[in-house]
Amino acid sequence: MSLYHEQDFDSTQQQFIINYLNSIWNNVRKKNINSIFFNIEAEEFEEGFPRYIKEFKDECLILEEEIDNNYNPPYQPFLKFIAEYLQDYSPLEIEKYIEETDIYQLHKPLFIDFFNSKQAQRKEEIILEEFKYEQQQMLRSIIKLLIKLTEEQGPVLIVIKNLEQSSASTLNIIQHIIKKDYQVQLMFLVSFDKRYRVLMSGGRKKKWDQFIKTVERENMIINLNQQEELKQGLSNEEEENLVGEELIELGSHCFSFLALDEAKKYLEEVYNYYQQQNLNLDSDNYIKLLNKLGDTYNYLNEDNNALLIYQALADYLKTKNRSKELATAYRKSAVVHFKKYNLETAEDLIDKSLKLAQNDGTEQQLFLIYFLICLIQERKKEYSPKQWQELYNKTVSLGKKLELYNTLACFYTHFHYIYYIEVVEQNNQEAMKNLQELVDENKNAKDNNNRLMEDTYYKEVLRIAQDYDNQYRLAAAYQLKAVIYGGKGDKEQVLKYYKKSEKIKEELDIKRELAYIYNGLGHHYFTCENYEQAYDYHNQALQCLREVKDYHEIAVTCLNQGLNLYFAGEHQLSIIYLTELLEILRVLQLEILMYQSQGKLYSLLGINYLKIGNFAKAEECMLKLKFEGVDKSSGDILEPFFVELFTALYYKSRGDYQLAKKYFSKALVLLNNINYDVEYIYPHFYYEYGLMYKKIDQPKRAEKVLKLGLEYCEKLDYNFYKKLILQQLGIEKEIDEFYFEEVKFDFDWIAESAELEETLNKFHNQMSRVKFLNRVQDMLVKIEEKEELINKIMKLIEYNFLAEYSNLFLKEDGEWENYFASEQKFVQKIEVEKLIAKMTAAGEEKLVDGRKDNCEIKDLVGDFNTLIFIPLKIKDEIIACLFCFTVSGDLELTVDDLQILSILGQQLANALEKIAKDVELKEAYEELQDSYSKVLKLSKTDFLTGLYNRFELIKKLNQEKSRIERYQNYDPNYYSVMYIDLDNFKYYNDHFGHDIGDLVLCKFAELLEHGTRDVDFVSRFGGDEFVVALPETKAVCSYNVAKRIQSRLVEVEQFKVDIEEKLGEEINIAPEKRLTCSIGIAENDPDNHLSNDQLLKRADQVLYTAKEEGKNQIKIWMN
C-alpha cells in the first residue's frame, strides 16, 4: 500500500511528507522505533530528503550510508555505524561496552574482535542444530548494539540510500526490526528503487520480494517513483570485481557473522574463477577457501556440494602432508554423511579423523571427534556398556577442560546419554555409583554426589543455558527432562516440561524444533490414551516439517501417527499414514529411521490389514519381515515385541492357535523385559490376548487375561481400553468413538518435492560435469608435456569425484607403467598385471560393485566398494588404463561418474597420442554437448519452427495456474494467453508450395519470439496456430503485445523479401490475400477458477470472432 502516489510531485505533496515524517518523529521520541521507505530514484531522494527532516535534524544523531557496491560486508551499514562510533575506544573500553550490552553470549568475542579491527574468531564451532537460532540471535545482538548507541547518544536517525543494492543480511535485520516491538528512539529513513527488481534473479529476487511484501503489509512505503520502466543501462555491471584473498576474507567475515547467503556468493565466485582460469591460490588461502565454502554448504544443507568441497580439501591436504587439518576435513565430511544417514561412511571417516588427531591434533579436535562418535553410536548401538562409559566420560572431561560449555550442553541434551544410562543400568548397577558427577566448583555444590546422574546432567544444561541466555538449549533441556520423566512414567512431570519447552520453541518459531516438541507431546498424549490430542500434535509436526523439508522426521512422524491410530482402533487411517511412510522410504531410498525400525512398520501395517480383513496384504507384510528380519541396531526397543505380536495375530487369523499362543507368550516376555516405561502397551496387549482365548472358547483364560489388562487400565486411568475390556467381559455395552479429522497433510507433495530435489541435484551435477569437462578441455589444449598432463588430469578427478584412490597405468614398450597413483600403499596391494589383463579382456569401460559376493576381482584388489575402469584407446588399441576406487562405508561411484570418466578417457587418449589434435577434441566435445541439447530440445519443441510444442505449453500453463492459486493473496496473481491464427496462410501454401508455407511459419515464429519478453512462453499449437502464454500479464496489457505483433508483420511486408529470395523471383500478392494474423486473448486469475482447457477455449472462441469480423483483428474475452 502506498501512503502517497501522484503523477506530479508538487509542494503540497512535499509538505504532506514533511508533516507525516514529523508525526513519525514525535512517536520516535516516545521510544517507538519507526521505519519509512521511499520508492524513489536515487538522485531525487538525495535532493529531497534534507527537506523532509529539516524540522528535527538538529535534535538527533544522523547516520547516513549509500549502498553502491556488489561486495557488501554483512549487515551493511549497521555494523559500520557501530564500528565508527567505537573507533576511538581502547580495546578494554570496547570489551566493557560489549559486556554491558545485552547481546548473545557466544557472539561477544566476535564483536570484540571486529570492533578492534581483528579477524572475528569464535571459541566454539557453530552447532548445526543451533544455526537458525544463532542467526536470530545475531540480528538481535546487532539491534541491541544500536539500542545502546541511542541510549548514549539520544535519538538516532539512520538514513540508508539504494537499499535495492543491499545483501540479504541487511534486509534480514530490517525485517527483524519491523516485526519486533523495540522500545528505542530510533528511526529509519530508507530509499530504494523498486524497478531494480527486473535486474535481480534467483534467491536474491525472492528475498527482495519477501521484503517488499513485509514493508507494504506494514504500510511503510511512500511511492514517489514516477517512471514505470528502468532506464537502459542502469546497473552495476561496470563495477570492478574482487578476486582472490580479499574476497576470501570478505566471505569468511560473512560466515563468521552468519550471513551465509553473502558468504556463499563471495566464496563461490573465488572458487569458480580459479577453477575456470586454471589458476592456483597459495596453499593457506586455498585451504581457507575450501574450508569456509564447505562449511557454508554444510550449514545451508547443500550436502552434496559440501561433500565435494570437503573431498577436494582432503585430497589437497594429503598432497601437502597437513595431517592436523586433514583430520578436521575428514570429521566435517563425516558430519555430512551422518546428516544423510550414511552411517558406515561417517564411521569410516571419523575413524580416519581420530587416528590423525591422536597423533598430531589438538584437544578441541579430539573433543569434537568424540562427540560425533557418540552421535554415530547413538544410532548404530554397537558399543558395549563399558565402551559407552569410557567414551562418554572422556568426552565430558575434555569439554570441561576446554571450557566448551555450549557444545557440552548440546552433548548432554542429546538422547544418546539416556541410552547409555540404560545399558549401564541393565548391565552393571554398581557402575552408576562411579559415574562422574558434573559439579560446578564455583557454586559450592558439594551435595551433588548423591543425585541421580540424569538430574545432574539436566541441572548442568540448565545452568549453561541460563548463563549463556541460550533459549534454544533451555528448551532442549526441558524436552530432555520430559523424556527422562517419560522413562520413569511420571506423566504429570512429562507434560509440565514438554509444555515449558513448547512455549519457548513457539516463541523462537524454528519449525524443525517445533516439530520435535509436537512429536514429543503427541507421544505423551498417546501414552495417556488421549489419541485425538496425539493425532493433532503429530499433524502439527508434519506441517512444520513440510516447511523445512525434513523427510526423515516426516517419516518418523508418520510411523508415530500410525501407531497412535492403531491403538485408537482407526485401522484404515493408520494404514494411510503407514503406507505413505513406505512411499517416503521408497522415493528417498531411506533405510534407517532414528529410533524406529522397518520391522515395527511392517508389523503395524500387517496388524492393521488383519483388523480390516485384508489378509493378502497382511501376508505381504509377513513375507517382508521374514525376508528382511529384525533390525537389532535400529535402537527401536519395541520392534521385537511388535514383530511377535503381529506373528501371534497372523497365526490367529489362520486358525493356528497353538502358534498364536506361543507368539503371544513370546511377545509378553519381551514386553516384560523392556527396561523403560511401556505400561501403556499392556491394556492393548491383554485385550488382544484375551480376544484370542475367547476365539478358541476358553472363557476362564480369557477372563483372567482381560482382567490383567483391566488392572493396568485402572492404574493408568485409561477409559477407552477399560470399556473395550469390560465389553468383552459382558459388563459394558457402548464404546465412545474417537473423532479424527480427515488427513489434511499433502502426502503427494513429499514425492513431488523429493523428485524435484533429485532433478535439481542431477541438474547441478550435470552443470558440475560440464565445468569439469571444460577444465579437462582447457588442460588438453594448454599442456603439452605428458607427465604434467597426466598428473593434472588425475588431480582433477580426485577433486571432482568421490574416488578415494585413483591410478593411471600407461603401456610403454609392451609393459604397463604406473604413471599416477593417489596413494602408493594402495597400489602395492594390487596385482596390477592380472587386474589389467582381467579388465581389458572385454575392452570396455566398466563399473564394478565389490560388495557383491560374486565379485571376480576381489582377490586381485582386496576389499572395495566400487571400482571404475576406463580403457584409453587409440584405434581399438588400449594404450592406458584408468582406475578409480572407493573403499569406505557407503561411498560409491555411479553410472554417471562412469559416463563422464569415459568421455574424459577418450579425450585423454587422443591427447596422449597427439596433443596437437586439440581442435578435433574440441569439436568432439562440442558435438557431444550439441547432441545432448538436440535430444533435449526435440522432446520439448516443434521440429519445424523450434518453438515449444503443445505438451510444453500445457505444462507451462499448469505451472502458472498453480502459481496464482498458491499466491492468490499476492500481486501479481494472474496470467493471460494469446491464441494466434495466420490469415490467408492457405493461399501462400497452395499458391507458392509447402516450402514457402514452412518458411512463413518459421519466420512468423521468429517474429513472435522477438516481439515478446523472455518470460513469455511462445508455442506452436498446430498447423498455422500459435499460442503465447504471458505470466503476470493482464489481458489489456496482452492487447498491446498483440498490436505490436500485427504491426511488425506489416513492417516486414509479410516476409515478402524472404519469399522472393527463396523463389528466386519477385512476387505480387493482392492486399486481400496478404498474410495477417487474428488474435484471441483470455485471462486467468484466482477469481475466474478456470481450467487451462477452459482458458484456451475462451481464447479460441474470441479468435474465431476476430476472423469472422474480417481477419487481422484482436479480440479479448470479456466476462
Stockholm file with secondary structure:
# STOCKHOLM 1.0

chainA/1-1119         MSLYHEQDFDSTQQQFIINYLNSIWNNVRKKNINSIFFNIEAEEFEEGFPRYIKEFKDECLILEEEIDNNYNPPYQPFLKFIAEYLQDYSPLEIEKYIEETDIYQLHKPLFIDFFNSKQAQRKEEIILEEFKYEQQQMLRSIIKLLIKLTEEQGPVLIVIKNLEQSSASTLNIIQHIIKKDYQVQLMFLVSFDKRYRVLMSGGRKKKWDQFIKTVERENMIINLNQQEELKQGLSNEEEENLVGEELIELGSHCFSFLALDEAKKYLEEVYNYYQQQNLNLDSDNYIKLLNKLGDTYNYLNEDNNALLIYQALADYLKTKNRSKELATAYRKSAVVHFKKYNLETAEDLIDKSLKLAQNDGTEQQLFLIYFLICLIQERKKEYSPKQWQELYNKTVSLGKKLELYNTLACFYTHFHYIYYIEVVEQNNQEAMKNLQELVDENKNAKDNNNRLMEDTYYKEVLRIAQDYDNQYRLAAAYQLKAVIYGGKGDKEQVLKYYKKSEKIKEELDIKRELAYIYNGLGHHYFTCENYEQAYDYHNQALQCLREVKDYHEIAVTCLNQGLNLYFAGEHQLSIIYLTELLEILRVLQLEILMYQSQGKLYSLLGINYLKIGNFAKAEECMLKLKFEGVDKSSGDILEPFFVELFTALYYKSRGDYQLAKKYFSKALVLLNNINYDVEYIYPHFYYEYGLMYKKIDQPKRAEKVLKLGLEYCEKLDYNFYKKLILQQLGIEKEIDEFYFEEVKFDFDWIAESAELEETLNKFHNQMSRVKFLNRVQDMLVKIEEKEELINKIMKLIEYNFLAEYSNLFLKEDGEWENYFASEQKFVQKIEVEKLIAKMTAAGEEKLVDGRKDNCEIKDLVGDFNTLIFIPLKIKDEIIACLFCFTVSGDLELTVDDLQILSILGQQLANALEKIAKDVELKEAYEELQDSYSKVLKLSKTDFLTGLYNRFELIKKLNQEKSRIERYQNYDPNYYSVMYIDLDNFKYYNDHFGHDIGDLVLCKFAELLEHGTRDVDFVSRFGGDEFVVALPETKAVCSYNVAKRIQSRLVEVEQFKVDIEEKLGEEINIAPEKRLTCSIGIAENDPDNHLSNDQLLKRADQVLYTAKEEGKNQIKIWMN
#=GR chainA/1-1119 SS CBSCCCSSCCHHHHHHHHHHHHHHHHHHHTTCCEEEEEECCHHHHHHHHHHHTTTTGGGSEEEEEECCCSSCCTTTTHHHHHHHHTTTSCHHHHHHHHHHSCCCGGGHHHHHHHHTTSCCCCSSCCCGGGHHHHHHHHHHHHHHHHHHHHHHHCSEEEEEECGGGCCHHHHHHHHHHHHSCCCSSEEEEEEECGGGGGGCCHHHHHHHHHHHHHHHHTTCEEECCCCSSCCTTCSSTTSCCCCTHHHHHHHHHHHHTTCHHHHHHHHHHHHHHHHHTTCCCCHHHHHHHHHHHHHHHHHTTCHHHHHHHHHHHHHHHHHHTCHHHHHHHHHHHHHHHHHTTCHHHHHHHHHHHHHHHHHHCCHHHHHHHHHHHHHHHHHHCCSCHHHHHHHHHHHHHHHHHHTCHHHHHHHHHSTHHHHHHHHHHHHCTTHHHHSCCCCCGGGTCGGGGGSCHHHHHHHHHHHHHHHTTCHHHHHHHHHHHHHHHHHHTCHHHHHHHHHHHHHHHHHHTCHHHHHHHHHHHHHHHHHTTCHHHHHHHHHHHHHHHHHHTCHHHHHHHHHHHHHHHHHTTCHHHHHHHHHHHHHHHHHHTCCCBTTBCHHHHHHHHHHHHHHHTCHHHHHHHHHHHHHHCCCTTSCCTTHHHHHHHHHHHHHHHTTCHHHHHHHHHHHHHHHHTCCSCCGGGHHHHHHHHHHHHHHTTCHHHHHHHHHHHHHHHHHHTCSHHHHHHHHHTTSCCCCCCCCCCCCCSCHHHHHHHHHHHHHHHHHHHHHHHHHHHHHHHHHHHHCCCHHHHHHHHHHHHHHHSCCSEEEEEEEETTEEEEEEESCHHHHHHSCHHHHHHHHHSSCSCEEEETTSTTCTTHHHHCSCSEEEEEEEEETTEEEEEEEEEECSTTCCCCHHHHHHHHHHHHHHHHHHHCGGGHHHHHHHHHHHHHHHHHHHHHTTBCTTTCSBCHHHHHHHHHHHHHHHHHTTTSSCCCEEEEEEEEETHHHHHHHHCHHHHHHHHHHHHHHHHHTSCTTSEEEEEETTEEEEEEETCCHHHHHHHHHHHHHHHHHTGGGHHHHHHHHTSCCCCCGGGSCEEEEEEEEECTTTCCCHHHHHHHHHHHHHHHHHTTSSCEEECCC
#=GC SS_cons          CBSCCCSSCCHHHHHHHHHHHHHHHHHHHTTCCEEEEEECCHHHHHHHHHHHTTTTGGGSEEEEEECCCSSCCTTTTHHHHHHHHTTTSCHHHHHHHHHHSCCCGGGHHHHHHHHTTSCCCCSSCCCGGGHHHHHHHHHHHHHHHHHHHHHHHCSEEEEEECGGGCCHHHHHHHHHHHHSCCCSSEEEEEEECGGGGGGCCHHHHHHHHHHHHHHHHTTCEEECCCCSSCCTTCSSTTSCCCCTHHHHHHHHHHHHTTCHHHHHHHHHHHHHHHHHTTCCCCHHHHHHHHHHHHHHHHHTTCHHHHHHHHHHHHHHHHHHTCHHHHHHHHHHHHHHHHHTTCHHHHHHHHHHHHHHHHHHCCHHHHHHHHHHHHHHHHHHCCSCHHHHHHHHHHHHHHHHHHTCHHHHHHHHHSTHHHHHHHHHHHHCTTHHHHSCCCCCGGGTCGGGGGSCHHHHHHHHHHHHHHHTTCHHHHHHHHHHHHHHHHHHTCHHHHHHHHHHHHHHHHHHTCHHHHHHHHHHHHHHHHHTTCHHHHHHHHHHHHHHHHHHTCHHHHHHHHHHHHHHHHHTTCHHHHHHHHHHHHHHHHHHTCCCBTTBCHHHHHHHHHHHHHHHTCHHHHHHHHHHHHHHCCCTTSCCTTHHHHHHHHHHHHHHHTTCHHHHHHHHHHHHHHHHTCCSCCGGGHHHHHHHHHHHHHHTTCHHHHHHHHHHHHHHHHHHTCSHHHHHHHHHTTSCCCCCCCCCCCCCSCHHHHHHHHHHHHHHHHHHHHHHHHHHHHHHHHHHHHCCCHHHHHHHHHHHHHHHSCCSEEEEEEEETTEEEEEEESCHHHHHHSCHHHHHHHHHSSCSCEEEETTSTTCTTHHHHCSCSEEEEEEEEETTEEEEEEEEEECSTTCCCCHHHHHHHHHHHHHHHHHHHCGGGHHHHHHHHHHHHHHHHHHHHHTTBCTTTCSBCHHHHHHHHHHHHHHHHHTTTSSCCCEEEEEEEEETHHHHHHHHCHHHHHHHHHHHHHHHHHTSCTTSEEEEEETTEEEEEEETCCHHHHHHHHHHHHHHHHHTGGGHHHHHHHHTSCCCCCGGGSCEEEEEEEEECTTTCCCHHHHHHHHHHHHHHHHHTTSSCEEECCC
//
